[in-house]
Amino acid sequence: MVHVGATPGTPRSEKSVGELVDDAVVEARKLAQAGFDGLIVENMHDAPYVHGDQLGPEQTAVMTIVASAVRETFEGPVGVQILSGGNCHALASAYATGSSFIRCENFVFSHIADEGLLAEAEAGSLLRYRRSIGAENVAILTDIKKKHASHAVTADISIRDAIEAAEFFGTDGVIITGTATGQPASIDDLKEARRSASVPVLVGSGVTPDSVKQLLDHAHALIVGSFIKTDGKWYQPVDPDRAEQIVRARDGAG
């Protein structure tokens, strides 16, 4: 993960656009040197989040500039996520920059998240938008029972049920997470996802060197955003040694 600094107009914004780009490129270079296969550019520092249409055009503009710079730095696939619920925004950014995928948190079913009620599933409008701009080459990877959310309303929907719905609605891959950033995903959930899904299965939180081998027994890919940072804190800079620990664990798992 490349966590872009707080973008202009958000409460924690301190840096210029140029500084945000420079910092993201430094992070991307560290992860490339460590041997990471792909990157996601995400605006997690923009908390507290607004959702969907409340996002300002400046967030999309800055994330597009950053994604473009990261793409020039990193040879592997790059994805874009714009929080919260900026899925069409991320898709446009990915398409414009030649990025490979986006991450969508509420593709199917409504959620009650820490930023409020995500009342509408995104799949229908998002896939229509993707078709309308000719961005079918940009994959949409989707969270199943997303982290930082309550799922009491959909408690009767199993992981299998949610994956079947996401596949029916056209997901390109499913992401299994723990309850929050840095929290490990349930191995039972991951096993169920791998048994159920016909699309790639990814783990989206809580990955450590000690868990890599077991996770890769059931997942096609791992998203790492906390362990690779200084002291394992997502908001800190990338620690090259910790990033290399993840890569060595991946190589050993093979």
C-alpha positions, 0 to 999 in steps of 0.5 A: 500500500502507498498511503497518500498524504492528506489531500487538499481540503481534508482536515489533516492536509499539510503538504502541497500536491508536489510534496504528496507526489514526491512522498508517494514516489519514495514509498513506491521505490522502497516497495519496488526495491523490496520486491513487491509485485503490485501497489495500491495508491490510497487516500487513507490520510483523508480521514474523517471520510466523506462518501461518494458524491460528497468527495471533492474533485480535488481528491480525484485530481490529486490521486490521479497525479499521484497514481501517474507518478507511481506508475512511472516509478513502479513496473508492476500493476498499480491500483487506485482506491479513493475513500470513501466510496469513490469508486467511479472516481478511482475507476476514472483515475485508474483508466486515465493513468493506465493503472490495472485495478481499483478496490471497491468496498461496498460492491454488494449489499449495504453497509453501516461503516464508521463514515455512516450508512453506505446505503447503495451497493455499487456494482450496478452503477459502477460497472455501467460507468466502466462500460461507458468510458471504455475501461473494461481493462481496469479490474474491480476487486471487491471487499466482502463484508468490509472492515470498519463496518457493522454487518448486523443487518446482513448477518444472515448472509454468509461469506459464501452468499456474499461472494456468490452475489459479488460474482453474479454482479461481475466482480473481478476478485474478492478481498477478505479482511479482519474487522479493521486495518491491521487486524488479521482475516479469519482463516475460516473465512478465507478457506470458505472464500477459496472454496466458494470463489471462481475469481481470485481471492485476496487478503486485505488486512493484518498480514505479517511475515508469520502469517504469509505462508498460511494465508497463501495456502488459501489466497492468491495475493496479499495486500499489506499496508500496516506491517511494512510501515515503521513500527507496524503503524499504517500512517508511518513511512515504509520501513524497507527492512519490514517490507523485505521481511514480507517478501522473504516470507512470500518467497519462502512460502513458495 
